[in-house]
Amino acid sequence: MNRINRIGSGLAFLLMAVLALSGCERPPIETVQTGYRGTGMAQVYNPRLLEDQAALNRMPEIDPPARVRENAPKAGAVYQNVKVLGDLSLAEFGRTMNAMTNWVSPGQSCAYCHVEGNFADDSKYTKVVARRMIQMTQHLNADWKSHVGETGVTCYTCHRGQNLPQPVWFKSVPERTTGLQPILGARAGQNAPSPDVALSSLPNQAFEQYLLSEDSARTIRVASNQALPSGNTKSTKQAEHTYGLMMHMSQSLGVNCTYCHNTRNFASWDESRPQRATAWHGIRMVRDVNHDYLDPLAGVFPVNLSGRLGPMQDTAKVNCGTCHKGAFKPMYGAQMAKEYPALLSPSP
């Protein structure tokens, strides 16, 4: 009987150990020191997971630049209704269009955006959206070097062979503020673990607060310099929204807090790493993209289009993960944009 009890106790202990370790990563684990010893400033990596991630961040095959003969006609002079990229030669125009097809719609080819037999037709919403996305890409490469640097972006940076990049986000349906409330009261957008905040119970609507527009963005900070008055956006409650955004950024880049911050004083800019300034510009770049390029396209999409419009009939918008996809730099910093000069600056 005692032996049976011992076996039962051993099985129970083993089961408890398995449950306790189920949330832990399987070794090996490697750390890279990024700050002074004793400050806890180190990045933690799992080579096994990095190996799985590498395939997603591999640069695709690039066709060689087109040969352009002297005085060759421009695409805009030969094709009808070319509103962007019309200054390219016919050969380079075809090369760029072919690349975009492989980046965004490899399964549907040109017909994903164009009406077969009449490429000048603008009746497909995908063509109208694609034209605006080309302009957005040119804008990012020309005007947001403070974030994209010389690496730049292309359609592939976000799409990776998918029609709709992942991840994206939509505006959430407002919680009920009148009438009969749920038994536990209004959740205030939290206590519902969400992938947007690394499955934590932090407020999961930080994107709407911080990544939609400069006008609607609240102060992103944790340390408060005043207590309780109405309208205070630096309160303890507001800190939770900030942490929700930081959890998203950490997960999207595959790093921890010390990638940007100094553990001795998280708020101090003087003691932060250079990456914090790059992230600061990145937040503002994402707001620019969402507010000026993506949100205004809502009227272009067919009503109730599955996957493209959210419950509030708004367009899909981007966050840090849309480009980074778990890497500290998209595709680990591979300079792909320079291979497509037409995407580096706005078309004439």
N, C-alpha and C positions, 0 to 999 in steps of 0.2 A: 504493500500500500504506500509506504514511504517512497519507494522507487517511482511509483506512478505519480505521486505528488511532485517529486523532484523533476520528473520529465515535463509535467504540466507547467511547473514554474519556469523551467528553462525555455519552453516554447513561448510562454507568455512574455518572458523577458526578450526573447529574440524578436517577437512580433512588435513589441514596444520599440526596440532598437531600430527595426526597419522603418516604422512609422516616423520615428524621430529624425532619421537620416534621409527620408524621402524628399525633403525640400533642399537637400544639399547637392552640390555638383560633384560628380564623380571625378577623382583625380586623374591626371596630374594637374596641379595648379602652379603657375609661375607668376612672380611679381617683378615689377620693374620700378625701381626707385626714381621718383621725379622731383623730390624735394630734400630738404635737410634731414639727416638721420634723427630719429626720435620724434618727428612730426607726423608720422603715419602717412606721409605723402607717397603713395605707391599705387601703381595700376596693377590690377589682378587679372590674369588671362588664363584661359583654359585652352591649351593647344588643340585638344580634340575638337572643341567647338569652333575654334578659328579655322580649322581645316574644312569643316562643313560650310563655313561662311565664305571661304575663299572663292568657291565656284560662282556665287552670286555677285561677287565684286571683281570678276575678271573682265578686262576690256575686250570687246568683240573684235572680230577681224575688220581691218580697215582697208578699203580699196585704195590703190595708189592715186595720187592727184591726176586730174584729167589733163591731157595735153591740149594746150590752147594755141591755135595758129593765129598769126597776126591778122588783125581786122576781122576776126570771126564775129558773126552776128550774136547779139545778146538774146537771152531767152525771152525777155519782155518784148522784143521786136519780132519774134517768130511765133510765140504762143499767145493765145488770147487770155485776157483776164489774169495776168500774172501781177499781183499787187505787192508781193515781197519776193526777193531773190531774182527779180527781173534783170538785174545788172550782171548776172553771171553768164558766162559762155554757155552754149548749149550743152557741151560736154560736162562742165562742172555742175550745171543745173541738174542734169540727169543723174550724176554721181551722188549729189546731195539728196535728191528725191529717193533714190534707191536706198541710201543709208537710212533715211527716215522711215521708209517702209519696213526695213528689217528691225529697226529699233522699236517701232510702235505696233505694227500690224503684220508680222511675218506670216500669219496664217491667212490673211485676207488680201494681201498684196495691194496694188494701187486702188482697187475697188473699195477699199475701206473708206477712203475720202472722196474719190472721184466717181462721177457717173460714167460708166463704160461707154465709149463712143463719143463722149462730149466732155472732155476734161475741163473745159472752161466753165461748165455749169456749177453754180454755187448752191444748188438745192439741198445737198447733203450737209447736215449740221456739222459733221465731222470735219469737213473741209474748212468751214468758217472757223471752227475752234482751232484746227491745226495752224491756220494762218496766224491767228492771234498768239499761239504758243511759240511760233517762230520768232515773232516780234518780242515776246517775253524773254526767250533765250538770248537774243541779241542784246536786250536791255541788261540782263544779268551779267553777261560777259563784259559789257562795256562800262556799266555804271556801278557794279557791285564788286569790284576787285578787292574791296576791303574785306570781303568774305570769301569769294571764290578764288581770289588770287590769280595766278597764272594757270591753275588747273582748269578753271572754267567749267562750263556745263554744256551738255548737249541733250537732245530728247532722251537719249539712252540713260542719262544720269538718273532720271526718275522712272522711266517706263520699263526698262530692262526686258523688252520684248512683249510687254502687256499693253493692251488697249488703254486700260485705266491703271495708273501707277498705284502701288501699295506701299505703305498705308496712306489713306486719305481720311478726311473727317468732314462732318456736316454739322450744321447748327442743330442743337438739341431742342426737343419740344419743351416749352416752358412748363415747370411744375405748377400744379394747381395752387393758387394762392387764395382762393375764396371757396366757400361751401364746405362740405364735409372733407376734412383732411384724413389721410390714412391713419391707422391706429397709432403708428410710431411717429406721426408728424411728418413734415416736409423734410426730405433728405438733404436739401440744399446742394444737390449734385454730388453727394459723397456717400460713403458707407455702402457702395456697390462696386466691388472690385472690378476694375476696368483695365484692359490692355493699354489704354492711353496713358495710364499712370503706373505702368509696370505691375498691374494686378494688386495695387495697394488700395486702401479704402479712402485715400485722399480725394479731394474734389476733382472730378474728372471733366470739368468744363473749362479748364485753364486755356484751352485753345481759343475759345470764343472771347475770353477776357484779354489774352495777351498776344494772339497771333492773327487777329483779323484786321485791325487797323490801328494807326497811331492814336486816333481820336478816342477810340473806345478802350485802349489799353490802360490798365491800371498800373500803378507803380509796382515794379517787380522788386520787392525787397522783403526781408524778414524782420530786421531790427527796427522796432518802432521808436519814434521820438515824441509821441504823445499818447495819452491814454483815453480810450473810450468815446470821444465825441462823435456825433453822427457824421458819416462821410469819411471817417478815418480809414484809409486804405493800407495802413501799415500795422494793423492789429494782429493779434494771435490768429484770429480766424483767417485773415488775409494771408498770413504766413503759410497756412495749409495749401492755399491755391498756388502760392509760389513753389512750395515743395512738390506739388503735383506736376508743375511744368518742369522742374529740375529733374524729377524722376523720369519724365518722358525724354528729356535731352540725354540723360545718362544712358538710358536703354537704347536710344536711337544711335548713339555714337559708340556703344560698347565700352564705355569708360565709367569711372566713378567720379565723385565730386572733386577730387584733387587734380583732375585733368585741367581744371580751370582755376580752382580756389586754393588758397593756402589754409591749412587746417588751423593755424594759429589765430587767424582772423579772417573768416570767410567774407566779411563785408569789405575789407580793405582792398582797394584797387592797387595801391602801391606794392602790396605783398602778393598779389595774384600772379599767376602765370600768363604769358602772352596770349594763350588760347582764350582767355576770358574776353579779351577785346574782340577777337574774331567771332566769338559766340554772340557778343553784344550786337555786332553788325549783322550777324546771321538772323537774329530775332527780327530786326527791322527789315531785313530783306524779305523774310517770309511774310511779314505784314504787307509789304509793298506788293508782292505777288498775289496774295489772297484778295487784297482790297482793290487793286487797280486792274488785274488781269483775269482772275478766276471768278470772283463774285459777280462782276458785271455780265458774265456769259450766261447767267441763269435763263434769260429770255431766248437764248439760241437753242437750248435743248428742248426736245419734245416733252410735253407735260407728262408727269408720272413715269418718266423713263427709268427703268429699273437699274439701280447701281450708279447712275449718273446724277440724280437729284435726290436730296435727302428728304426727311419727313416734313421739312419746312419749305420744300421745293427750291432749295438753294443748291448750287453746284458743289462738287467735291473740291475740297481745299487741301493745301499741303501743310506739313509740319516738318520737323527735323528729320524724322525717319523716312520721309518720302525720297530724299536724296541719299542719306547716309546708309540706311538699311543695316545698321549694326556696326558700321566701320567708322573709325575716327575721322577718316576722309572718304568721300565716295570713291569706290574702286581703288582705295588706298592711295589716292592722289595721282593716279595715272592721268597724264595730260592728253586727253582725247580731243578736247575742243579745238586745239591748234591745228588738227588735221582737217578741219572744216572751216576755213576762213570766213565763209558766208555767215556763220553763226556768231562771229566775234564782235560785230558792230552792226547797228541798224542799216538796213538797205537804203540807198539813196531814194 
